[in-house]
Amino acid sequence: MHRKKIVLMLAAGCLAFAAPAREFSGARAMEYARKAVSFGPRPPGSPAIHNLRAYILAQLKLRGCEVVEDSFSGRTPLGPIPMVNIIARFPGKSGRAVVFTGHYDTKLKPSVRFVGADDGGSSTAFLLEMAEMLQGAPRKDDVYLVWFDGEEAIHEEWTDADSLYGSRHLAERWAADNTLGRIKALINVDMIGDKDLDIMDEQNSSPALRKLIWSTARQLGYGKYFLDTGGPTDDDHMPFVHMGVEAVDLIDFDKSYWHTPQDTIDKLSPHSFEVVGTVLTAVLNKLEETY
């Protein structure tokens, strides 16, 4: 795919462009996380994820955005499972787009009660707060918020075929309808609510976009939460990376409670949500001034 190379603005003085009508609230994001966790374990195809999806859709109806339920059948080791990505679009005028993504499913763990407060709950909550923040604010670019279904492996072991069902499906859909060619940047968030926030420098991500985010975090006084160490990680950004999109994964992966019943709401902090939300709000404003 031939795509025009994006030049990302990194100047220190460009933090306040087209500011949204509301500021990102870590306290509100925390309440959204509590609500998500209240539905219990939320693996794909479960009644709980159906109920959470209904809640997300009801919230989006209040935000004045365009909403698409992107339904498909995930071909899993347990057979076909119905899955649904939720796509919210806040329209702009430029014809270009910035995309924020995360997953709202939880790992299928039949033997334990896994509610995924951080792993699934934090990304769900972050995107809901982004929607509230974006409500009613004029935009230069389209802003998409995407809740992916089927991020987790259905079987115990993660494989290329058994993982990232929702993001693989949407990348193919957006390649077919030429949406991919309009995307300036795609920012995926995963496990960003932990009290001890340490976002790794994920090496599969776009170097230019990583540089923009990390430099913005330093300018805002949040540099200590964005590490200079890390490695490559498979996550929902990868189907888009493979198709040439400027994409980045923000993930705090070094957690002892990962995929255990201890991933509960007490592990999360409004401050961590606010750090990530404040940084990405500033990044969005910079990206809207790129063209």
N, C-alpha and C positions, 0 to 999 in steps of 0.2 A: 504494500500500500504506500503510494507516494503521498507524503504529507508535508506541508510547510513547517519548517523547524520553528519552534516557539522560542522566542527570546524572553526570558523571565526577568522582570525588573527587580534589582537587588539593592537599589539605593536606599540609604538609611532614612531619607526624609519623606517616604511615600507611604505612610501608615494610615492616612485618614482620607480615603476616597469613597464617595457614595455610601456613607455609613448607614447601616440598617437602622430602622426606626427603634429597635430595641437592642439592648446589650444581651449577650449570651449569659444566662444565669446558671451557675453550677447548682444552686439550690433547687431550681425547677427541674434540671436534668436529673438530680438525685431522686426527686419524687417520681419522675417518669420511670426510673430504674426500679423503684419500689413497686410500682404498678406492674411492670413487666414480670418481675419475680413473683408477684402474687398469683400469677396464673399457673405457677408450678413448672415442672419440666416441659420443654416446648420443642420436642423433636419434630421434623417434617412429617406432615400428615396426621398429627395428633389433634385431639379436640382442643388442647391448650394453645397450640399455635394458631388454630382457627380463631379462638377467642381473642388472643393477642392481636391478630391481624384485624379483627373487627374493631378493636379499641384504637389501633393506629389509624385505620380508615376514618373512624369517627373524629379523631383529633384533626386529621388533615382536612376534613370537611369544614372545620372552623377556620382554616388558614387561608382560604381563597386561592388555593393552588389547583393545578390540573393533576388528576390522579389516574394512574393506570394500574390495574391488577394484571400482572404479567404471569398468566397461568401456564404450566407445562407439567410434563410427567418426567420425574427423575428416574433414570434406569439404574437401580441400586442392586447390591448383592442380595437384598431381600425382595427383589421384584420391583415393579413400577410403583412409585409413590407420588401422589399429587403434590406439587409445590407451587408456590406463588411468590414472585417478587412484587414488592410494592414500589412504584415509581411516582414521585411527586415532582412536578415541574413548576418553578416560579419563573414566568416568562420575562425575558429581556428584549432588547431591540437590535442587538448587533448580529444575530445569527450564529454567534459562538456560544459555548457552554462550559460551565464548571460543574463538576460532579462530585458529590460527597456520598460515600457508600459505607455500609456495614451490614452485618448479618443479624437476624432476629431469631434464628433457630438455636436450639441447644443440642449438645451431643446426646445421642441415644445411648443411655446407660440403664438398661432394664433392672439391673440388680441393686441400684442405689437411687436415692432421690437427688438428682443433679439439677439444680435450679439455675445455674449459670448466671449469677449476678453480674460478674465481670465479663465472662465469655458468652456473649450474646445479649445480656442485659444492658451493658454499658453502651454498646454501639446502638442498640435500639433507642435508648434514652437520649444519647447525644443527638441523633437525627431528629427525634421529636422536638427537642429544644431548638435545634437549628430551624425547624419549620416554624416554630412560634416566633423566633427572632426575625425570620425573613418576611413574616406576614405583613403585607401592606407596604413594603419598602420597594420603591422603584429600582430596577436593576438594569445595568448595561447589558449583561450577558444572561442567557438562560442559566438558572441554577437548578440542577437536578439533585434530589435526595433519593437514595435507593436503599431499601431494606432487602437484603438478599435472603432467600430461603435456601436451605441445603448447603450451607458452607461446610458443615461438619461431615466427616466420614460416617456413613451409616454402619459399616462394619467397624470393629475396634481399630484396625490399622488404616491409616491414611494412605491412599494411592492416588495416582493421577486420574483414574477413572471413578474412584469413590471419594469425592470431595468437590467442593466448589461448584455444585450443581447450578445454583442460581446465577453466579457470575459467568460461568461458561455459557449458559443459555443466553444471557443478556448481551454478552459480547458478540455472539453470533447474530443475534437479532439486530443489534445496532450496526454491525458491519453491513448487513443486508440492506438496511434502510438509510445508510449513509450518515447516521447520527455520529458514529465514531469520528468522522472527518471534521466535525464541528467542535470537538472537545479540546479545550485548552489544557485542562488538567483534570485528573481524577484522583481524589484523596480518599483512601479507605481507612477507616478507624476500627480497631479491634482491641478489646481489653485495655481501655484507656481510663477506667474509673478507679483503679486501685489507689489506696491511700499513699502507698510508697511508689509514686509515679516515676518510671524510668523508661522512656520511649527509646527503643533501640534504633540504631542507624542501619536500616534494612537495605541490604546491598543489591537486591533485585530492582529497587525503585529508581525512578528517574533521578540522575545526579543533580540536574538543574533544579528540579522541584524540591528535592531534599535540601539543597542549599538555600533556596528561598524560605522554606519553613524554618530551618534551623537558624538562619540569620534573623528572621522575624522574631523568633522566640528570644534570642539574645537581646534584641532591641527593646523588647517588652519586659525584660528582667526575668524571663522564664527559662533561660538557657540551661540551667542545671537539670531540668527535667528531660532534656533532649540530649541523649548520650552521643559520644563520639565513637562508640564501639558498637558492634553488632555483626550480623552475618545475613546471608540470604534466607528468606522465609517464603514458603508457599502460602498465599492468602488470596482473598478475593480480588486483589489488584492484578494478579498474574495473567488471567485471560486477556486483559486489556493491554498489559505490557507486551504480550506476545503479538498483539495486533498493531503495535506501534504507537499506542497512546502514551502520553506523558502521565505516568501514574506513580503513586507513592503509597506505601503502607505504613501507618502509624500504629505500632503495637508494642505493648509492654508485656513481653513474653516470659520473663523470668519470674514465675510465680509458683510457689510450692503447692498452692491449692488448685492448680490448673487441672481441669477434668476430674475433680474430686467433689464429694458432697460439701466440702468446706468453702466452695466458691459461693458465698452467701453475701447478703446485702451489707453486713457489717464490715466487709472488706473494702467498701467503696467510700469515696470522699467527694463532697461537693467541690472542694478546692481543685481536685484533679480534673473534674469536668470543666471547671471554669478556666483552668490553664489551657487545656486543649481548645476549648471553644473560643477563647479570646485570641489565641494565636491564629486559629484558622479563619476567624472573622477578618483579621488583618490581612491574612494571605489572600482571602477572597477579594478584598478591596484592591490589593496590588494586582492580582490577576485580571481584574476588570479594567485596569489601566494599561494592560500590555498592548492592546490595539486601539 
